[in-house]
Amino acid sequence: MRKTNKQLIKALTTDSIEQAFVIEAVEQYCQTVLADDTDWGNQTLINKDLWQVIARRGVRLIEEHYK
């Protein structure tokens, strides 16, 4: 049976170093999404504007956490 997303995240973050790795990966991906100035058009099912809103929120939450 396939794991849920929550189960997958839990399996990926069983200790502090794995948690740090996932947080860093998320932050880097958020920065990449925010820096992307290409037109996504109909090439993806993902809405670029919404994806960038989520990326901004991710960066903000990570920055607030480490203040």
mmCIF file of the N, C-alpha and C atoms, coordinates in Angstrom:
data_MODEL
# 
_entry.id   MODEL 
# 
loop_
_atom_site.group_PDB 
_atom_site.id 
_atom_site.type_symbol 
_atom_site.label_atom_id 
_atom_site.label_alt_id 
_atom_site.label_comp_id 
_atom_site.label_asym_id 
_atom_site.label_entity_id 
_atom_site.label_seq_id 
_atom_site.pdbx_PDB_ins_code 
_atom_site.Cartn_x 
_atom_site.Cartn_y 
_atom_site.Cartn_z 
_atom_site.occupancy 
_atom_site.B_iso_or_equiv 
_atom_site.pdbx_formal_charge 
_atom_site.auth_seq_id 
_atom_site.auth_comp_id 
_atom_site.auth_asym_id 
_atom_site.auth_atom_id 
_atom_site.pdbx_PDB_model_num 
ATOM 1   N N  . MET A 1 1  ? 0.843  -1.187 0.000   1.00 0.00 ? 1  MET A N  1 
ATOM 2   C CA . MET A 1 1  ? 0.000  0.000  0.000   1.00 0.00 ? 1  MET A CA 1 
ATOM 3   C C  . MET A 1 1  ? 0.886  1.247  0.000   1.00 0.00 ? 1  MET A C  1 
ATOM 4   N N  . ARG A 1 2  ? 0.499  2.220  -0.751  1.00 0.00 ? 2  ARG A N  1 
ATOM 5   C CA . ARG A 1 2  ? 1.243  3.468  -0.865  1.00 0.00 ? 2  ARG A CA 1 
ATOM 6   C C  . ARG A 1 2  ? 1.090  4.298  0.409   1.00 0.00 ? 2  ARG A C  1 
ATOM 7   N N  . LYS A 1 3  ? 2.186  4.934  0.808   1.00 0.00 ? 3  LYS A N  1 
ATOM 8   C CA . LYS A 1 3  ? 2.165  5.807  1.984   1.00 0.00 ? 3  LYS A CA 1 
ATOM 9   C C  . LYS A 1 3  ? 1.497  7.136  1.645   1.00 0.00 ? 3  LYS A C  1 
ATOM 10  N N  . THR A 1 4  ? 0.937  7.773  2.676   1.00 0.00 ? 4  THR A N  1 
ATOM 11  C CA . THR A 1 4  ? 0.423  9.125  2.502   1.00 0.00 ? 4  THR A CA 1 
ATOM 12  C C  . THR A 1 4  ? 1.606  10.089 2.465   1.00 0.00 ? 4  THR A C  1 
ATOM 13  N N  . ASN A 1 5  ? 1.357  11.319 2.039   1.00 0.00 ? 5  ASN A N  1 
ATOM 14  C CA . ASN A 1 5  ? 2.424  12.325 2.042   1.00 0.00 ? 5  ASN A CA 1 
ATOM 15  C C  . ASN A 1 5  ? 2.965  12.540 3.442   1.00 0.00 ? 5  ASN A C  1 
ATOM 16  N N  . LYS A 1 6  ? 2.100  12.575 4.447   1.00 0.00 ? 6  LYS A N  1 
ATOM 17  C CA . LYS A 1 6  ? 2.556  12.759 5.830   1.00 0.00 ? 6  LYS A CA 1 
ATOM 18  C C  . LYS A 1 6  ? 3.453  11.611 6.266   1.00 0.00 ? 6  LYS A C  1 
ATOM 19  N N  . GLN A 1 7  ? 3.111  10.394 5.884   1.00 0.00 ? 7  GLN A N  1 
ATOM 20  C CA . GLN A 1 7  ? 3.939  9.242  6.238   1.00 0.00 ? 7  GLN A CA 1 
ATOM 21  C C  . GLN A 1 7  ? 5.302  9.315  5.548   1.00 0.00 ? 7  GLN A C  1 
ATOM 22  N N  . LEU A 1 8  ? 5.306  9.755  4.310   1.00 0.00 ? 8  LEU A N  1 
ATOM 23  C CA . LEU A 1 8  ? 6.566  9.896  3.577   1.00 0.00 ? 8  LEU A CA 1 
ATOM 24  C C  . LEU A 1 8  ? 7.453  10.942 4.233   1.00 0.00 ? 8  LEU A C  1 
ATOM 25  N N  . ILE A 1 9  ? 6.893  12.092 4.563   1.00 0.00 ? 9  ILE A N  1 
ATOM 26  C CA . ILE A 1 9  ? 7.672  13.149 5.222   1.00 0.00 ? 9  ILE A CA 1 
ATOM 27  C C  . ILE A 1 9  ? 8.217  12.653 6.560   1.00 0.00 ? 9  ILE A C  1 
ATOM 28  N N  . LYS A 1 10 ? 7.401  11.949 7.312   1.00 0.00 ? 10 LYS A N  1 
ATOM 29  C CA . LYS A 1 10 ? 7.861  11.395 8.593   1.00 0.00 ? 10 LYS A CA 1 
ATOM 30  C C  . LYS A 1 10 ? 9.022  10.420 8.378   1.00 0.00 ? 10 LYS A C  1 
ATOM 31  N N  . ALA A 1 11 ? 8.933  9.587  7.345   1.00 0.00 ? 11 ALA A N  1 
ATOM 32  C CA . ALA A 1 11 ? 10.003 8.626  7.056   1.00 0.00 ? 11 ALA A CA 1 
ATOM 33  C C  . ALA A 1 11 ? 11.281 9.329  6.602   1.00 0.00 ? 11 ALA A C  1 
ATOM 34  N N  . LEU A 1 12 ? 11.141 10.472 5.928   1.00 0.00 ? 12 LEU A N  1 
ATOM 35  C CA . LEU A 1 12 ? 12.311 11.224 5.449   1.00 0.00 ? 12 LEU A CA 1 
ATOM 36  C C  . LEU A 1 12 ? 12.989 12.027 6.549   1.00 0.00 ? 12 LEU A C  1 
ATOM 37  N N  . THR A 1 13 ? 12.314 12.218 7.672   1.00 0.00 ? 13 THR A N  1 
ATOM 38  C CA . THR A 1 13 ? 12.820 13.125 8.714   1.00 0.00 ? 13 THR A CA 1 
ATOM 39  C C  . THR A 1 13 ? 12.848 12.437 10.076  1.00 0.00 ? 13 THR A C  1 
ATOM 40  N N  . THR A 1 14 ? 13.553 11.331 10.164  1.00 0.00 ? 14 THR A N  1 
ATOM 41  C CA . THR A 1 14 ? 13.570 10.574 11.415  1.00 0.00 ? 14 THR A CA 1 
ATOM 42  C C  . THR A 1 14 ? 14.551 11.116 12.450  1.00 0.00 ? 14 THR A C  1 
ATOM 43  N N  . ASP A 1 15 ? 15.506 11.936 12.034  1.00 0.00 ? 15 ASP A N  1 
ATOM 44  C CA . ASP A 1 15 ? 16.426 12.529 13.007  1.00 0.00 ? 15 ASP A CA 1 
ATOM 45  C C  . ASP A 1 15 ? 16.752 13.967 12.607  1.00 0.00 ? 15 ASP A C  1 
ATOM 46  N N  . SER A 1 16 ? 17.511 14.648 13.436  1.00 0.00 ? 16 SER A N  1 
ATOM 47  C CA . SER A 1 16 ? 17.780 16.078 13.243  1.00 0.00 ? 16 SER A CA 1 
ATOM 48  C C  . SER A 1 16 ? 18.486 16.384 11.934  1.00 0.00 ? 16 SER A C  1 
ATOM 49  N N  . ILE A 1 17 ? 19.445 15.564 11.527  1.00 0.00 ? 17 ILE A N  1 
ATOM 50  C CA . ILE A 1 17 ? 20.185 15.848 10.301  1.00 0.00 ? 17 ILE A CA 1 
ATOM 51  C C  . ILE A 1 17 ? 19.282 15.670 9.087   1.00 0.00 ? 17 ILE A C  1 
ATOM 52  N N  . GLU A 1 18 ? 18.409 14.688 9.123   1.00 0.00 ? 18 GLU A N  1 
ATOM 53  C CA . GLU A 1 18 ? 17.464 14.512 8.017   1.00 0.00 ? 18 GLU A CA 1 
ATOM 54  C C  . GLU A 1 18 ? 16.452 15.658 7.980   1.00 0.00 ? 18 GLU A C  1 
ATOM 55  N N  . GLN A 1 19 ? 16.037 16.142 9.143   1.00 0.00 ? 19 GLN A N  1 
ATOM 56  C CA . GLN A 1 19 ? 15.130 17.290 9.195   1.00 0.00 ? 19 GLN A CA 1 
ATOM 57  C C  . GLN A 1 19 ? 15.800 18.520 8.591   1.00 0.00 ? 19 GLN A C  1 
ATOM 58  N N  . ALA A 1 20 ? 17.063 18.745 8.954   1.00 0.00 ? 20 ALA A N  1 
ATOM 59  C CA . ALA A 1 20 ? 17.811 19.881 8.414   1.00 0.00 ? 20 ALA A CA 1 
ATOM 60  C C  . ALA A 1 20 ? 17.952 19.754 6.901   1.00 0.00 ? 20 ALA A C  1 
ATOM 61  N N  . PHE A 1 21 ? 18.201 18.547 6.411   1.00 0.00 ? 21 PHE A N  1 
ATOM 62  C CA . PHE A 1 21 ? 18.338 18.319 4.974   1.00 0.00 ? 21 PHE A CA 1 
ATOM 63  C C  . PHE A 1 21 ? 17.047 18.677 4.242   1.00 0.00 ? 21 PHE A C  1 
ATOM 64  N N  . VAL A 1 22 ? 15.918 18.216 4.759   1.00 0.00 ? 22 VAL A N  1 
ATOM 65  C CA . VAL A 1 22 ? 14.631 18.479 4.110   1.00 0.00 ? 22 VAL A CA 1 
ATOM 66  C C  . VAL A 1 22 ? 14.297 19.969 4.163   1.00 0.00 ? 22 VAL A C  1 
ATOM 67  N N  . ILE A 1 23 ? 14.561 20.625 5.290   1.00 0.00 ? 23 ILE A N  1 
ATOM 68  C CA . ILE A 1 23 ? 14.303 22.062 5.399   1.00 0.00 ? 23 ILE A CA 1 
ATOM 69  C C  . ILE A 1 23 ? 15.152 22.831 4.394   1.00 0.00 ? 23 ILE A C  1 
ATOM 70  N N  . GLU A 1 24 ? 16.427 22.479 4.281   1.00 0.00 ? 24 GLU A N  1 
ATOM 71  C CA . GLU A 1 24 ? 17.317 23.140 3.317   1.00 0.00 ? 24 GLU A CA 1 
ATOM 72  C C  . GLU A 1 24 ? 16.846 22.894 1.892   1.00 0.00 ? 24 GLU A C  1 
ATOM 73  N N  . ALA A 1 25 ? 16.431 21.669 1.607   1.00 0.00 ? 25 ALA A N  1 
ATOM 74  C CA . ALA A 1 25 ? 15.945 21.348 0.259   1.00 0.00 ? 25 ALA A CA 1 
ATOM 75  C C  . ALA A 1 25 ? 14.684 22.144 -0.069  1.00 0.00 ? 25 ALA A C  1 
ATOM 76  N N  . VAL A 1 26 ? 13.785 22.254 0.876   1.00 0.00 ? 26 VAL A N  1 
ATOM 77  C CA . VAL A 1 26 ? 12.555 23.024 0.664   1.00 0.00 ? 26 VAL A CA 1 
ATOM 78  C C  . VAL A 1 26 ? 12.888 24.491 0.437   1.00 0.00 ? 26 VAL A C  1 
ATOM 79  N N  . GLU A 1 27 ? 13.785 25.036 1.252   1.00 0.00 ? 27 GLU A N  1 
ATOM 80  C CA . GLU A 1 27 ? 14.152 26.446 1.089   1.00 0.00 ? 27 GLU A CA 1 
ATOM 81  C C  . GLU A 1 27 ? 14.772 26.695 -0.290  1.00 0.00 ? 27 GLU A C  1 
ATOM 82  N N  . GLN A 1 28 ? 15.664 25.813 -0.717  1.00 0.00 ? 28 GLN A N  1 
ATOM 83  C CA . GLN A 1 28 ? 16.301 25.979 -2.023  1.00 0.00 ? 28 GLN A CA 1 
ATOM 84  C C  . GLN A 1 28 ? 15.273 25.882 -3.156  1.00 0.00 ? 28 GLN A C  1 
ATOM 85  N N  . TYR A 1 29 ? 14.338 24.955 -3.035  1.00 0.00 ? 29 TYR A N  1 
ATOM 86  C CA . TYR A 1 29 ? 13.310 24.818 -4.056  1.00 0.00 ? 29 TYR A CA 1 
ATOM 87  C C  . TYR A 1 29 ? 12.421 26.056 -4.092  1.00 0.00 ? 29 TYR A C  1 
ATOM 88  N N  . CYS A 1 30 ? 12.048 26.566 -2.921  1.00 0.00 ? 30 CYS A N  1 
ATOM 89  C CA . CYS A 1 30 ? 11.247 27.791 -2.854  1.00 0.00 ? 30 CYS A CA 1 
ATOM 90  C C  . CYS A 1 30 ? 11.964 28.941 -3.551  1.00 0.00 ? 30 CYS A C  1 
ATOM 91  N N  . GLN A 1 31 ? 13.245 29.096 -3.283  1.00 0.00 ? 31 GLN A N  1 
ATOM 92  C CA . GLN A 1 31 ? 14.024 30.167 -3.911  1.00 0.00 ? 31 GLN A CA 1 
ATOM 93  C C  . GLN A 1 31 ? 14.070 29.982 -5.433  1.00 0.00 ? 31 GLN A C  1 
ATOM 94  N N  . THR A 1 32 ? 14.191 28.749 -5.888  1.00 0.00 ? 32 THR A N  1 
ATOM 95  C CA . THR A 1 32 ? 14.207 28.463 -7.322  1.00 0.00 ? 32 THR A CA 1 
ATOM 96  C C  . THR A 1 32 ? 12.871 28.829 -7.961  1.00 0.00 ? 32 THR A C  1 
ATOM 97  N N  . VAL A 1 33 ? 11.783 28.473 -7.312  1.00 0.00 ? 33 VAL A N  1 
ATOM 98  C CA . VAL A 1 33 ? 10.448 28.796 -7.824  1.00 0.00 ? 33 VAL A CA 1 
ATOM 99  C C  . VAL A 1 33 ? 10.260 30.306 -7.891  1.00 0.00 ? 33 VAL A C  1 
ATOM 100 N N  . LEU A 1 34 ? 10.685 31.017 -6.842  1.00 0.00 ? 34 LEU A N  1 
ATOM 101 C CA . LEU A 1 34 ? 10.521 32.468 -6.815  1.00 0.00 ? 34 LEU A CA 1 
ATOM 102 C C  . LEU A 1 34 ? 11.382 33.167 -7.862  1.00 0.00 ? 34 LEU A C  1 
ATOM 103 N N  . ALA A 1 35 ? 12.528 32.603 -8.189  1.00 0.00 ? 35 ALA A N  1 
ATOM 104 C CA . ALA A 1 35 ? 13.427 33.221 -9.164  1.00 0.00 ? 35 ALA A CA 1 
ATOM 105 C C  . ALA A 1 35 ? 13.031 32.912 -10.610 1.00 0.00 ? 35 ALA A C  1 
ATOM 106 N N  . ASP A 1 36 ? 12.135 31.974 -10.794 1.00 0.00 ? 36 ASP A N  1 
ATOM 107 C CA . ASP A 1 36 ? 11.738 31.561 -12.138 1.00 0.00 ? 36 ASP A CA 1 
ATOM 108 C C  . ASP A 1 36 ? 10.865 32.627 -12.793 1.00 0.00 ? 36 ASP A C  1 
ATOM 109 N N  . ASP A 1 37 ? 11.379 33.232 -13.854 1.00 0.00 ? 37 ASP A N  1 
ATOM 110 C CA . ASP A 1 37 ? 10.618 34.280 -14.543 1.00 0.00 ? 37 ASP A CA 1 
ATOM 111 C C  . ASP A 1 37 ? 10.095 33.808 -15.902 1.00 0.00 ? 37 ASP A C  1 
ATOM 112 N N  . THR A 1 38 ? 10.120 32.498 -16.121 1.00 0.00 ? 38 THR A N  1 
ATOM 113 C CA . THR A 1 38 ? 9.605  31.967 -17.375 1.00 0.00 ? 38 THR A CA 1 
ATOM 114 C C  . THR A 1 38 ? 8.080  31.885 -17.334 1.00 0.00 ? 38 THR A C  1 
ATOM 115 N N  . ASP A 1 39 ? 7.491  31.801 -18.512 1.00 0.00 ? 39 ASP A N  1 
ATOM 116 C CA . ASP A 1 39 ? 6.058  31.640 -18.644 1.00 0.00 ? 39 ASP A CA 1 
ATOM 117 C C  . ASP A 1 39 ? 5.742  30.145 -18.639 1.00 0.00 ? 39 ASP A C  1 
ATOM 118 N N  . TRP A 1 40 ? 5.057  29.686 -17.617 1.00 0.00 ? 40 TRP A N  1 
ATOM 119 C CA . TRP A 1 40 ? 4.749  28.264 -17.527 1.00 0.00 ? 40 TRP A CA 1 
ATOM 120 C C  . TRP A 1 40 ? 3.649  27.864 -18.504 1.00 0.00 ? 40 TRP A C  1 
ATOM 121 N N  . GLY A 1 41 ? 2.831  28.819 -18.900 1.00 0.00 ? 41 GLY A N  1 
ATOM 122 C CA . GLY A 1 41 ? 1.790  28.561 -19.886 1.00 0.00 ? 41 GLY A CA 1 
ATOM 123 C C  . GLY A 1 41 ? 1.001  27.303 -19.587 1.00 0.00 ? 41 GLY A C  1 
ATOM 124 N N  . ASN A 1 42 ? 0.823  26.497 -20.599 1.00 0.00 ? 42 ASN A N  1 
ATOM 125 C CA . ASN A 1 42 ? 0.073  25.237 -20.461 1.00 0.00 ? 42 ASN A CA 1 
ATOM 126 C C  . ASN A 1 42 ? 0.992  24.032 -20.350 1.00 0.00 ? 42 ASN A C  1 
ATOM 127 N N  . GLN A 1 43 ? 2.245  24.273 -20.006 1.00 0.00 ? 43 GLN A N  1 
ATOM 128 C CA . GLN A 1 43 ? 3.223  23.192 -19.954 1.00 0.00 ? 43 GLN A CA 1 
ATOM 129 C C  . GLN A 1 43 ? 3.140  22.375 -18.673 1.00 0.00 ? 43 GLN A C  1 
ATOM 130 N N  . THR A 1 44 ? 2.349  22.829 -17.709 1.00 0.00 ? 44 THR A N  1 
ATOM 131 C CA . THR A 1 44 ? 2.275  22.144 -16.429 1.00 0.00 ? 44 THR A CA 1 
ATOM 132 C C  . THR A 1 44 ? 0.869  22.236 -15.868 1.00 0.00 ? 44 THR A C  1 
ATOM 133 N N  . LEU A 1 45 ? 0.534  21.322 -15.023 1.00 0.00 ? 45 LEU A N  1 
ATOM 134 C CA . LEU A 1 45 ? -0.755 21.360 -14.332 1.00 0.00 ? 45 LEU A CA 1 
ATOM 135 C C  . LEU A 1 45 ? -0.717 22.303 -13.140 1.00 0.00 ? 45 LEU A C  1 
ATOM 136 N N  . ILE A 1 46 ? 0.482  22.734 -12.770 1.00 0.00 ? 46 ILE A N  1 
ATOM 137 C CA . ILE A 1 46 ? 0.679  23.597 -11.603 1.00 0.00 ? 46 ILE A CA 1 
ATOM 138 C C  . ILE A 1 46 ? 0.504  25.051 -12.013 1.00 0.00 ? 46 ILE A C  1 
ATOM 139 N N  . ASN A 1 47 ? -0.264 25.786 -11.253 1.00 0.00 ? 47 ASN A N  1 
ATOM 140 C CA . ASN A 1 47 ? -0.439 27.211 -11.485 1.00 0.00 ? 47 ASN A CA 1 
ATOM 141 C C  . ASN A 1 47 ? 0.775  27.942 -10.909 1.00 0.00 ? 47 ASN A C  1 
ATOM 142 N N  . LYS A 1 48 ? 1.531  28.614 -11.770 1.00 0.00 ? 48 LYS A N  1 
ATOM 143 C CA . LYS A 1 48 ? 2.777  29.268 -11.349 1.00 0.00 ? 48 LYS A CA 1 
ATOM 144 C C  . LYS A 1 48 ? 2.528  30.302 -10.257 1.00 0.00 ? 48 LYS A C  1 
ATOM 145 N N  . ASP A 1 49 ? 1.481  31.120 -10.404 1.00 0.00 ? 49 ASP A N  1 
ATOM 146 C CA . ASP A 1 49 ? 1.207  32.147 -9.396  1.00 0.00 ? 49 ASP A CA 1 
ATOM 147 C C  . ASP A 1 49 ? 0.949  31.525 -8.033  1.00 0.00 ? 49 ASP A C  1 
ATOM 148 N N  . LEU A 1 50 ? 0.164  30.473 -7.996  1.00 0.00 ? 50 LEU A N  1 
ATOM 149 C CA . LEU A 1 50 ? -0.120 29.797 -6.728  1.00 0.00 ? 50 LEU A CA 1 
ATOM 150 C C  . LEU A 1 50 ? 1.147  29.143 -6.173  1.00 0.00 ? 50 LEU A C  1 
ATOM 151 N N  . TRP A 1 51 ? 1.937  28.533 -7.040  1.00 0.00 ? 51 TRP A N  1 
ATOM 152 C CA . TRP A 1 51 ? 3.190  27.884 -6.620  1.00 0.00 ? 51 TRP A CA 1 
ATOM 153 C C  . TRP A 1 51 ? 4.127  28.909 -5.984  1.00 0.00 ? 51 TRP A C  1 
ATOM 154 N N  . GLN A 1 52 ? 4.169  30.114 -6.555  1.00 0.00 ? 52 GLN A N  1 
ATOM 155 C CA . GLN A 1 52 ? 5.030  31.152 -6.005  1.00 0.00 ? 52 GLN A CA 1 
ATOM 156 C C  . GLN A 1 52 ? 4.488  31.682 -4.677  1.00 0.00 ? 52 GLN A C  1 
ATOM 157 N N  . VAL A 1 53 ? 3.182  31.729 -4.506  1.00 0.00 ? 53 VAL A N  1 
ATOM 158 C CA . VAL A 1 53 ? 2.601  32.106 -3.211  1.00 0.00 ? 53 VAL A CA 1 
ATOM 159 C C  . VAL A 1 53 ? 3.031  31.091 -2.146  1.00 0.00 ? 53 VAL A C  1 
ATOM 160 N N  . ILE A 1 54 ? 2.950  29.824 -2.491  1.00 0.00 ? 54 ILE A N  1 
ATOM 161 C CA . ILE A 1 54 ? 3.352  28.775 -1.549  1.00 0.00 ? 54 ILE A CA 1 
ATOM 162 C C  . ILE A 1 54 ? 4.854  28.862 -1.262  1.00 0.00 ? 54 ILE A C  1 
ATOM 163 N N  . ALA A 1 55 ? 5.649  29.141 -2.281  1.00 0.00 ? 55 ALA A N  1 
ATOM 164 C CA . ALA A 1 55 ? 7.105  29.272 -2.101  1.00 0.00 ? 55 ALA A CA 1 
ATOM 165 C C  . ALA A 1 55 ? 7.434  30.450 -1.189  1.00 0.00 ? 55 ALA A C  1 
ATOM 166 N N  . ARG A 1 56 ? 6.747  31.590 -1.394  1.00 0.00 ? 56 ARG A N  1 
ATOM 167 C CA . ARG A 1 56 ? 6.976  32.760 -0.519  1.00 0.00 ? 56 ARG A CA 1 
ATOM 168 C C  . ARG A 1 56 ? 6.657  32.426 0.928   1.00 0.00 ? 56 ARG A C  1 
ATOM 169 N N  . ARG A 1 57 ? 5.553  31.725 1.124   1.00 0.00 ? 57 ARG A N  1 
ATOM 170 C CA . ARG A 1 57 ? 5.156  31.325 2.480   1.00 0.00 ? 57 ARG A CA 1 
ATOM 171 C C  . ARG A 1 57 ? 6.210  30.394 3.085   1.00 0.00 ? 57 ARG A C  1 
ATOM 172 N N  . GLY A 1 58 ? 6.710  29.465 2.296   1.00 0.00 ? 58 GLY A N  1 
ATOM 173 C CA . GLY A 1 58 ? 7.736  28.542 2.792   1.00 0.00 ? 58 GLY A CA 1 
ATOM 174 C C  . GLY A 1 58 ? 8.988  29.270 3.238   1.00 0.00 ? 58 GLY A C  1 
ATOM 175 N N  . VAL A 1 59 ? 9.457  30.201 2.418   1.00 0.00 ? 59 VAL A N  1 
ATOM 176 C CA . VAL A 1 59 ? 10.645 30.982 2.773   1.00 0.00 ? 59 VAL A CA 1 
ATOM 177 C C  . VAL A 1 59 ? 10.382 31.794 4.041   1.00 0.00 ? 59 VAL A C  1 
ATOM 178 N N  . ARG A 1 60 ? 9.219  32.435 4.097   1.00 0.00 ? 60 ARG A N  1 
ATOM 179 C CA . ARG A 1 60 ? 8.893  33.258 5.270   1.00 0.00 ? 60 ARG A CA 1 
ATOM 180 C C  . ARG A 1 60 ? 8.851  32.404 6.537   1.00 0.00 ? 60 ARG A C  1 
ATOM 181 N N  . LEU A 1 61 ? 8.217  31.245 6.487   1.00 0.00 ? 61 LEU A N  1 
ATOM 182 C CA . LEU A 1 61 ? 8.131  30.384 7.668   1.00 0.00 ? 61 LEU A CA 1 
ATOM 183 C C  . LEU A 1 61 ? 9.500  29.900 8.113   1.00 0.00 ? 61 LEU A C  1 
ATOM 184 N N  . ILE A 1 62 ? 10.347 29.536 7.158   1.00 0.00 ? 62 ILE A N  1 
ATOM 185 C CA . ILE A 1 62 ? 11.690 29.071 7.502   1.00 0.00 ? 62 ILE A CA 1 
ATOM 186 C C  . ILE A 1 62 ? 12.507 30.220 8.111   1.00 0.00 ? 62 ILE A C  1 
ATOM 187 N N  . GLU A 1 63 ? 12.423 31.407 7.511   1.00 0.00 ? 63 GLU A N  1 
ATOM 188 C CA . GLU A 1 63 ? 13.142 32.560 8.060   1.00 0.00 ? 63 GLU A CA 1 
ATOM 189 C C  . GLU A 1 63 ? 12.659 32.902 9.468   1.00 0.00 ? 63 GLU A C  1 
ATOM 190 N N  . GLU A 1 64 ? 11.351 32.888 9.673   1.00 0.00 ? 64 GLU A N  1 
ATOM 191 C CA . GLU A 1 64 ? 10.799 33.192 11.000  1.00 0.00 ? 64 GLU A CA 1 
ATOM 192 C C  . GLU A 1 64 ? 11.250 32.162 12.024  1.00 0.00 ? 64 GLU A C  1 
ATOM 193 N N  . HIS A 1 65 ? 11.315 30.909 11.616  1.00 0.00 ? 65 HIS A N  1 
ATOM 194 C CA . HIS A 1 65 ? 11.707 29.839 12.522  1.00 0.00 ? 65 HIS A CA 1 
ATOM 195 C C  . HIS A 1 65 ? 13.145 30.016 13.014  1.00 0.00 ? 65 HIS A C  1 
ATOM 196 N N  . TYR A 1 66 ? 14.006 30.498 12.144  1.00 0.00 ? 66 TYR A N  1 
ATOM 197 C CA . TYR A 1 66 ? 15.427 30.614 12.506  1.00 0.00 ? 66 TYR A CA 1 
ATOM 198 C C  . TYR A 1 66 ? 15.849 32.001 12.940  1.00 0.00 ? 66 TYR A C  1 
ATOM 199 N N  . LYS A 1 67 ? 14.906 32.898 13.234  1.00 0.00 ? 67 LYS A N  1 
ATOM 200 C CA . LYS A 1 67 ? 15.254 34.235 13.724  1.00 0.00 ? 67 LYS A CA 1 
ATOM 201 C C  . LYS A 1 67 ? 15.870 34.148 15.087  1.00 0.00 ? 67 LYS A C  1 
# 
